[in-house]
């Protein structure tokens, strides 16, 4: 059973930066598709970013392209989401997730992920 734990959320002003982390209980690189999702109050959970097993593909949702960066520290089994130029609409609980799926095609669907963290709150104030 893979365990994931997010940290690093908090309160930041518009235009600020924040880095959220996801510690994974076992080696991720080469074994899992990894992803970040978020859920704002009253809204469905949505895809933010993902990284494939080889670390060569990192798709993002359109609204965060150029502002967010997903990365993995393979030696420490930690995944990061660096968030710059934050906007009020980025306010949400951010979740990391791991997928055992063989196909890369479902990376943006939360149903494709098998393991989830508990989430970390990110609040962007104006």
C-alpha positions as CSV (number, residue, x, y, z in Angstrom):
1,X,0.0,0.0,0.0
2,X,1.6,3.2,-1.2
3,X,1.2,6.1,1.2
4,X,1.3,9.8,0.2
5,X,1.5,12.8,2.5
6,X,1.3,16.4,1.3
7,X,2.6,19.5,3.0
8,X,3.6,23.0,2.3
9,X,0.2,24.6,1.8
10,X,-0.7,27.9,3.4
11,X,-1.9,31.4,2.9
12,X,-0.3,33.6,0.2
13,X,-1.2,36.8,-1.5
14,X,-2.0,37.2,-5.2
15,X,1.2,37.1,-7.2
16,X,3.0,35.1,-4.6
17,X,4.6,31.7,-4.7
18,X,4.2,28.5,-2.8
19,X,5.7,25.0,-3.1
20,X,3.7,22.0,-2.0
21,X,5.4,18.7,-1.4
22,X,4.3,15.1,-1.5
23,X,6.3,12.4,0.4
24,X,5.7,9.0,-1.0
25,X,6.4,5.8,1.0
26,X,8.2,4.0,-1.8
27,X,10.1,4.7,-5.0
28,X,8.0,6.5,-7.5
29,X,10.3,7.1,-10.4
30,X,9.7,4.4,-13.0
31,X,6.9,2.8,-11.0
32,X,4.0,5.2,-11.0
33,X,2.4,7.9,-12.9
34,X,2.2,10.8,-10.4
35,X,-0.3,13.6,-10.4
36,X,-1.5,16.7,-8.6
37,X,-5.2,17.5,-8.4
38,X,-7.1,20.2,-6.5
39,X,-10.6,20.8,-5.2
40,X,-12.2,24.1,-4.4
41,X,-15.2,24.4,-2.1
42,X,-18.4,23.3,-3.9
43,X,-16.5,22.2,-7.0
44,X,-15.4,18.9,-8.4
45,X,-11.8,17.8,-8.0
46,X,-9.8,18.8,-11.1
47,X,-6.5,17.8,-12.7
48,X,-3.5,20.2,-12.2
49,X,-0.4,18.4,-13.4
50,X,1.1,15.0,-13.9
51,X,4.5,13.4,-14.6
52,X,5.1,10.1,-16.4
53,X,7.3,7.3,-15.2
54,X,10.3,8.5,-17.1
55,X,9.8,12.1,-16.1
56,X,9.8,13.1,-19.7
57,X,6.2,14.3,-20.0
58,X,4.6,16.8,-17.7
59,X,1.2,18.0,-18.8
60,X,-0.6,20.8,-17.0
61,X,-4.1,22.2,-17.0
62,X,-4.3,25.2,-19.2
63,X,-5.0,27.7,-16.4
64,X,-1.7,26.9,-14.6
65,X,0.6,26.5,-17.6
66,X,3.7,28.7,-17.3
67,X,3.0,29.3,-13.6
68,X,3.2,25.8,-12.0
69,X,6.0,23.2,-12.3
70,X,5.8,19.6,-11.3
71,X,9.0,17.7,-10.3
72,X,10.2,14.7,-8.5
73,X,13.3,14.2,-6.2
74,X,14.0,10.6,-7.0
75,X,16.5,10.1,-4.3
76,X,14.0,11.2,-1.6
77,X,10.8,10.0,-3.1
78,X,9.3,13.5,-2.9
79,X,7.1,15.1,-5.6
80,X,6.8,18.9,-5.7
81,X,4.4,21.4,-7.2
82,X,6.0,24.8,-7.5
83,X,3.3,27.4,-7.9
84,X,4.2,31.0,-9.0
85,X,2.2,34.0,-9.7
86,X,-0.7,32.6,-7.7
87,X,-4.3,33.8,-8.4
88,X,-7.4,33.7,-6.2
89,X,-8.8,31.0,-8.4
90,X,-5.9,28.7,-7.4
91,X,-7.4,28.5,-3.9
92,X,-8.2,24.8,-3.2
93,X,-7.1,21.7,-1.4
94,X,-4.3,20.2,-3.3
95,X,-3.9,16.4,-3.5
96,X,-1.1,14.3,-4.8
97,X,-1.9,10.9,-6.3
98,X,-0.1,7.8,-7.7
99,X,-1.4,5.6,-10.5
100,X,-0.4,2.1,-11.4
101,X,-2.0,2.4,-14.8
102,X,0.0,1.0,-17.7
103,X,-1.5,3.5,-20.1
104,X,-0.5,7.2,-19.9
105,X,-3.7,8.3,-21.6
106,X,-5.7,8.7,-18.4
107,X,-3.3,10.9,-16.6
108,X,-5.9,13.7,-16.2
109,X,-8.7,11.6,-14.8
110,X,-8.8,11.1,-11.0
111,X,-10.3,7.7,-11.5
112,X,-7.0,6.5,-13.0
113,X,-5.2,7.1,-9.7
114,X,-5.0,4.4,-7.1
115,X,-3.4,6.2,-4.1
116,X,-4.1,9.6,-2.7
117,X,-2.8,11.9,0.0
118,X,-4.9,13.7,2.5
119,X,-4.6,17.1,0.9
120,X,-3.1,20.4,1.8
121,X,-4.9,23.7,1.8
122,X,-3.7,26.5,-0.4
123,X,-5.4,29.9,0.0
124,X,-4.6,32.9,-2.2
125,X,-5.8,36.2,-0.9
126,X,-6.3,39.4,-2.9
